[in-house]
Amino acid sequence: MTEPVAEPQDDVAWPVAVRLRELIGVALTGALGGTPAVVAVVPGRDVAIDSCCDGQAWVRIVRTYPVLPEEFPGGRGTPLDEGADPGAFWAVELGAGTARCAPSPDDAGNPPTAAQLECSAAELADDAGRIRRTVLCELQKLQQVEALWIGEQSSVGPSGGCVGQEVLVAVMTNICVCEE
């Protein structure tokens, strides 16, 4: 369960990341690998996978950037001062993923069986499908999301007894960061 945190002064990326985290938490309830014990918006470029054996799901803010609608999802720098293009929107790129225990050798040093490996792969495929459907079918319903782009979904690990997957998502928001 995620404990409440103070609201940061970020009207663009933070609300979208938190809502995606909430949606993913619901989508992963009853997943093949079990409902993740940890579902959180996490800091950093790389995810610290500390709770994989209990199930870990995350959303991370990869970057936030100005963009013109016809150039989305391509990022660009653009002047946003007086006389600048009034059609600039803010885009947010997010990473959303899960991590689970990786099959490992038993106490006798025997490698994981084919069945154990395939079960692990099926659990990650189930997580990936649930997250992909959430992004494609639910995220675009948010009032502040103007457009949606889904990127590659790639494997994470195995490393340190954990294996996972993450999908990259960009949303073009309709948020104005200046008070009117």
Buried (B, 14 or more C-beta within 10 A) or exposed (E): EEEEEEEEEBBBBBBBBBBBBBBBBEBBEEBBBEBBEBBBBBEEEEBEBEBBEBBBBBBBBBEBBBBBEEBBBEBEEBEEEEEEEEEBBBBBBBBBBBBBBBBEEEEEEEEBEEEBEEBBEEBBEBBBBBBBEBBEEBBEEBEBBBBBBBBEBEEBBBEEEBBBBBBBBBBBBEBEEEEE
